[in-house]
Structure formats: structure tokens, C-alpha cells
Amino acid sequence: MTARLVLGTGSLAGSLVTELRERCGRLAVLADDENAVRTLREEGVVAEVGDPTDEATLRERERPDTVAVATADAATNLAAAEAVASVYPGAFVLAYAPAESTDDQRAALAAAADELVDARAAATDWLDERIGDDGLRTRKLTATLRDVEGRLAIVTHDNPDPDAIASAVALARVAAATGVEADVCYFGSITHQENRAFVNLLEFDLRRLEPGAELSEYGGVALVDHSRPGVNDGLAEDTPVDVVIDHHPPRYPVEARFVDLRSEVGATSTLLVDYLRKLDITPSREVATGLLFGIRVDTDEYTREVSVADFEATAYLVPHADAGTLDRIESPSMSADTLDTIARAIRDRERHGPALLSGVGELTDRDALAQAADRLLDLEDVTTTLVYGIMDGTIYVSARARGTDLDLGETLRDAFGQIGSAGGHADMAGAQISLGLLDAIDADDESLSEILSAIVTDRFLDAMGSRSHRVLTGVYPDDYHGTSPDEPLSLDRIAGAAARDDRVGDPEDGGPDDGDATDEGTTGDDGRR
């Protein structure tokens, strides 16, 4: 059993005693302040009156594993630390250097102790955290929130994942601390079984918005985990935005009164933990559990785009989170429709070198695509997977990569950005493409399947740089490119040309440069992400 000894009384020693008395092991206090020792005894703490700098007094004590030298006097602490080092050579010594300590005293304390707590340095760090760049960012956020007149709408991206949901809920907590009430809003649906369990078990109160919904009832709008209104959400493109917090690098300038875009972290939840800590807001069990799960999901269990900040945020959240609830979230039941979609993806898969592609036809649950893409990635020698299907007049695409230098987000933007919306992470991304006139064709029609293969498979392989599969050049020379270089590509035009040309799929044909994508990195990203 661990034995701990605190030398001295005062504010620091009192804080240490308060913290340590709740832990397993023995705790004792030795100080020369009789009144303070009496008070500690009344509170049930083992405390004795004595000189903490006297070696003989220390030898009378039971040998501790850890000693905290925490009086308010620098000279006393130095003498006590040297005495402890002599009497208890195997103990870990933590020594405190008060703000008025001289440089020589600090140096001597550092030499005598295993760890030094420097009041002057701690105060400097505290001030820098609040008046430095990070502190300035926090003050700007709270100032922006205080300027909101009325309720704040915190909008996630479409079909939100755990990172987006947890970040929005945490931002609502920050807003509440500034006196602003907020609603967490989203467009689309939450269908992935883990995401449903996530929301239900943590009892998050979310508001689902219908496409074209007016937000006139709100005094302000915040976007989390995406950065542009009208891109991967149902807002009008000209919606004024007050706050943007996101970890995806934008492709275009972001306009808002307050913008925090930090692409060096693996999850937006990490950014919200940073704000909670700087504002001294202790997260509730539900919020902490949600943020922890959001970080784990977006970093793929700390294997994708993870940073030191993600680990630090996790370490902060763990004591506040509920591990049992996390286990329940991660073990939900799978619907029969999802299982059928995964089965079709496996059955109809096509191998193109290290890439595995599969079309699953009609969808009832778009999140099943993400799970199918994940499952296919488990196959031997496969580094990239892409699964696509049709739902409500839209082609949904989900892609995954592992052990490759391919950037899926950029690849999908290049492949589908001009005919739909696409983006995501380097190893996890998605896209959405409207069927247009093709929506009139039955999803099970073989001709539609061939057209989709030409549109999705060939464009993706071309964007990957697979020269043996660049089949577009010469196949649809006029219809594919439009009537002028500046005319946007038309899915109907591409599909019509593909249906008329019997050379579709000829590996000898080349392909055109499809230009740059037009949408944000989060657009089209699906499932748990």
C-alpha cells in the first residue's frame, strides 16, 4: 500500500491533502503549525506537530513512498527537501518553490527533489494560456457567443457522426456558461446503429431540421465539424454564421464572426475539450463520454491523423467518462438491411489491383455503405475500398484506405467534385451524386448498373491514377466535356454518352483531367467517419 507524507500546511498543502485523502494508501501530515494540525485531525487526517526540516523527527515517521514538501517558505522547503533526501533516499520527493524564491533556492530545490513545482513558472503558464494565442481564441469565442441575441442554433453536418454530435453538445455547454441557450440541430438522419446508440444512451437532445428550414427563430448560427453553410448541411448558402469550429482543412475561405480551424488535430471534439478546460468547465458524464467516443471514432482508435492534443484531451476526459456506456455504444445490434448490404458488397466486389470496388444497388440505410467499405478493407492485399449505392435519387459513395499514400478525400473530390459533392479524410471519405434524369430508371435495371459503373468506378480509378483503367478519353468526346470548357459537367450528359458507347470499360482508352473539386472536405463523408 502506498504511503504518502505531506510536509507543511497552507493552501497548497491543504489542496494536496484534499486530493490525496480520496486515494488508496496511507496519508500523513507533519507540520509545525499546531492549530492547522488540530484541524486536520478533526477532519480525520493523520497529522502530527513537528519540524519538517529535522532529520531526527523524520526518522520517527513510517517510511513513505512519496513526500510532498509544501510549506509557504522557500528556505524551509529547501531544508526539508534536503533532510528528506537524506532520511528517505528511496522516496519520490515533490518540492514547492514559492513565488518569492530566489534563483539559487529554485536551483537547490530542483537538485534536492525529483520534481519541482515552481509557483512563478506556473503563474506565467497560467497567464500565457489566457492572454496568449490560445487564451485570445477562447476570449473571442465567448465574446461572440455573448453577442448572440436569442437562442443559438448549433448545426452539425448532414447525417452527423459522433464527433460532430459530441462537439455540438459541448459547444452548447460552453454557450450556456456564457448565458446563451442553444439547440443542437442537424439535417438528414442518424441511422448507423452505433450512432443511434450513442445518441440514445447519452440522452442527447437533438433537433432534426427539414430541408429548407428557416432559422429565423434563432439569434445566431454555429457550425461544428464543417465550415460552410449549404455545403454538407441543409442551410442556405447565404446563411450568416457566427461561429465555426472544425478540424477539416477548408478549400475555400470561411466566413464567420469567429472561426477556429485547426487541421492538426484528429477530431473536432478535441478542440471543444480545449475550450472546456480553458474555461474551467467540468464536463458532465454524458458530455465527457460523448467527446471521448467522438475522438476515438474520428481518429479510428488513435491510428488516423492523431495528434498529441488528441491524447491529452483523452487523458482529461477519461476520469469524467462512463466506460460502461462506451461499451454499450460499441456493441449495438445490426439491422438485417445493413447485413444484406454488406453481403451484396462482398458478393459483387471487383478487384482492381490493390483496390476493391462494389456496387450494392438500392439502399435503405446509407450508413451501411461505410460498414461495407470497412469490411472489404479487411481482405488480404487490399489497401483501398469503395462501395456505392442508390437512395432517394442520389448515388452515395463510401471509400476507405489503409497502408497507402492515397488521399481519399482529394481523390473523391477530383473524381466526383464537378458532378456532385465529395470529400473527407485521407483514409476515409465519401461522395454524393444526384441521379437527375436517371432516377426514372429502376435501380435493379441492368443498364443503370452499367451506367453507374462507368460513372463511379471508372472516374474513381482514373482519379486514383490507375492508368490501365483510364477509360473516359475518346469514349464520350463531346457529351462528356460539355459545349465549352467553362460549362459544368452534367451527370445526365455523361450517363447518356456512356449508355450509347459500347466501348465503356475498354482498358486501352485514356481519360481526361476532370479538374479541381468544388466542395469542402467533410462533404459526403459518411457513417461513423
C-alpha positions, 0 to 999 in steps of 0.5 A, spaced: 500 500 500 502 506 498 504 511 503 504 518 502 507 524 507 505 531 506 510 536 509 507 543 511 500 546 511 497 552 507 493 552 501 497 548 497 498 543 502 491 543 504 489 542 496 494 536 496 491 533 502 484 534 499 486 530 493 490 525 496 485 523 502 480 520 496 486 515 494 488 508 496 494 508 501 496 511 507 496 519 508 500 523 513 501 530 515 507 533 519 507 540 520 509 545 525 503 549 525 499 546 531 492 549 530 492 547 522 494 540 525 488 540 530 484 541 524 486 536 520 485 531 525 478 533 526 477 532 519 480 525 520 487 526 517 493 523 520 497 529 522 502 530 527 506 537 530 513 537 528 519 540 524 519 538 517 526 540 516 529 535 522 532 529 520 531 526 527 523 527 527 523 524 520 526 518 522 520 517 527 515 517 521 513 510 517 517 510 511 513 513 505 513 512 498 512 519 496 513 526 500 510 532 498 514 538 501 509 544 501 510 549 506 509 557 504 517 558 505 522 557 500 528 556 505 524 551 509 522 547 503 529 547 501 531 544 508 526 539 508 527 537 501 534 536 503 533 532 510 528 528 506 533 526 501 537 524 506 532 520 511 528 517 505 533 516 499 528 511 496 522 516 496 519 520 490 520 527 493 515 533 490 518 540 492 514 547 492 518 553 490 514 559 492 513 565 488 518 569 492 524 564 491 530 566 489 534 563 483 539 559 487 533 556 492 529 554 485 536 551 483 537 547 490 530 545 490 530 542 483 537 538 485 534 536 492 527 533 489 525 529 483 520 534 481 519 541 482 513 545 482 515 552 481 509 557 483 512 563 478 513 558 472 506 556 473 503 563 474 506 565 467 503 558 464 497 560 467 497 567 464 500 565 457 494 560 456 489 566 457 492 572 454 496 568 449 494 565 442 490 560 445 487 564 451 485 570 445 481 564 441 477 562 447 476 570 449 473 571 442 469 565 442 465 567 448 465 574 446 461 572 440 457 567 443 455 573 448 453 577 442 448 572 440 441 575 441 436 569 442 437 562 442 443 559 438 442 554 433 448 549 433 448 545 426 452 539 425 453 536 418 448 532 414 447 525 417 452 527 423 457 522 426 459 522 433 464 527 433 460 532 430 454 530 435 459 530 441 462 537 439 455 540 438 453 538 445 459 541 448 459 547 444 452 548 447 455 547 454 460 552 453 454 557 450 450 556 456 456 558 461 456 564 457 448 565 458 446 563 451 441 557 450 442 553 444 439 547 440 443 542 437 440 541 430 442 537 424 439 535 417 438 528 414 438 522 419 442 518 424 441 511 422 448 507 423 446 503 429 452 505 433 450 512 432 443 511 434 446 508 440 450 513 442 445 518 441 440 514 445 444 512 451 447 519 452 440 522 452 442 527 447 437 532 445 437 533 438 433 537 433 432 534 426 431 540 421 427 539 414 430 541 408 429 548 407 428 550 414 428 557 416 432 559 422 429 565 423 427 563 430 434 563 432 439 569 434 445 566 431 448 560 427 454 555 429 457 550 425 461 544 428 465 539 424 464 543 417 465 550 415 460 552 410 453 553 410 449 549 404 455 545 403 454 538 407 448 541 411 441 543 409 442 551 410 442 556 405 448 558 402 447 565 404 446 563 411 450 568 416 454 564 421 457 566 427 461 561 429 465 555 426 469 550 429 472 544 425 478 540 424 477 539 416 482 543 412 477 548 408 478 549 400 475 555 400 475 561 405 470 561 411 466 566 413 464 567 420 464 572 426 469 567 429 472 561 426 477 556 429 480 551 424 485 547 426 487 541 421 492 538 426 488 535 430 484 528 429 477 530 431 473 536 432 471 534 439 478 535 441 478 542 440 471 543 444 475 539 450 480 545 449 475 550 450 472 546 456 478 546 460 480 553 458 474 555 461 474 551 467 468 547 465 467 540 468 464 536 463 458 532 465 458 524 464 454 524 458 458 530 455 465 527 457 463 520 454 460 523 448 467 527 446 471 521 448 467 516 443 467 522 438 475 522 438 476 515 438 471 514 432 474 520 428 481 518 429 479 510 428 482 508 435 488 513 435 491 510 428 488 516 423 491 523 423 492 523 431 495 528 434 498 529 441 492 534 443 488 528 441 491 524 447 491 529 452 484 531 451 483 523 452 487 523 458 482 529 461 476 526 459 477 519 461 476 520 469 469 524 467 467 518 462 462 512 463 466 506 460 460 502 461 456 506 456 462 506 451 461 499 451 454 499 450 455 504 444 460 499 441 456 493 441 449 495 438 445 490 434 445 490 426 439 491 422 438 485 417 438 491 411 445 493 413 447 485 413 444 484 406 448 490 404 454 488 406 453 481 403 451 484 396 458 488 397 462 482 398 458 478 393 459 483 387 466 486 389 471 487 383 478 487 384 482 492 381 489 491 383 490 493 390 483 496 390 476 493 391 470 496 388 462 494 389 456 496 387 450 494 392 444 497 388 438 500 392 439 502 399 435 503 405 440 505 410 446 509 407 450 508 413 451 501 411 455 503 405 461 505 410 460 498 414 461 495 407 467 499 405 470 497 412 469 490 411 472 489 404 478 493 407 479 487 411 481 482 405 488 480 404 492 485 399 487 490 399 489 497 401 483 501 398 475 500 398 469 503 395 462 501 395 456 505 392 449 505 392 442 508 390 437 512 395 432 517 394 435 519 387 442 520 389 448 515 388 452 515 395 459 513 395 463 510 401 471 509 400 476 507 405 484 506 405 489 503 409 497 502 408 497 507 402 499 514 400 492 515 397 488 521 399 481 519 399 478 525 400 482 529 394 481 523 390 473 523 391 473 530 390 477 530 383 473 524 381 466 526 383 467 534 385 464 537 378 458 532 378 456 532 385 459 533 392 465 529 395 470 529 400 473 527 407 479 524 410 485 521 407 483 514 409 476 515 409 471 519 405 465 519 401 461 522 395 454 524 393 451 524 386 444 526 384 441 521 379 437 527 375 434 524 369 436 517 371 432 516 377 426 514 372 430 508 371 429 502 376 435 501 380 435 493 379 435 495 371 441 492 368 443 498 364 443 503 370 448 498 373 452 499 367 451 506 367 453 507 374 459 503 373 462 507 368 460 513 372 463 511 379 468 506 378 471 508 372 472 516 374 474 513 381 480 509 378 482 514 373 482 519 379 486 514 383 491 514 377 490 507 375 492 508 368 490 501 365 483 503 367 483 510 364 477 509 360 473 516 359 478 519 353 475 518 346 469 514 349 464 520 350 468 526 346 463 531 346 457 529 351 462 528 356 466 535 356 460 539 355 459 545 349 465 549 352 470 548 357 467 553 362 460 549 362 459 544 368 459 537 367 452 534 367 451 527 370 445 526 365 450 528 359 455 523 361 450 517 363 447 518 356 454 518 352 456 512 356 449 508 355 450 509 347 458 507 347 459 500 347 466 501 348 465 503 356 470 499 360 475 498 354 482 498 358 486 501 352 482 508 352 485 514 356 481 519 360 481 526 361 483 531 367 476 532 370 479 538 374 479 541 381 473 539 386 468 544 388 466 542 395 469 542 402 472 536 405 467 533 410 462 533 404 459 526 403 463 523 408 459 518 411 457 513 417 461 513 423 467 517 419 
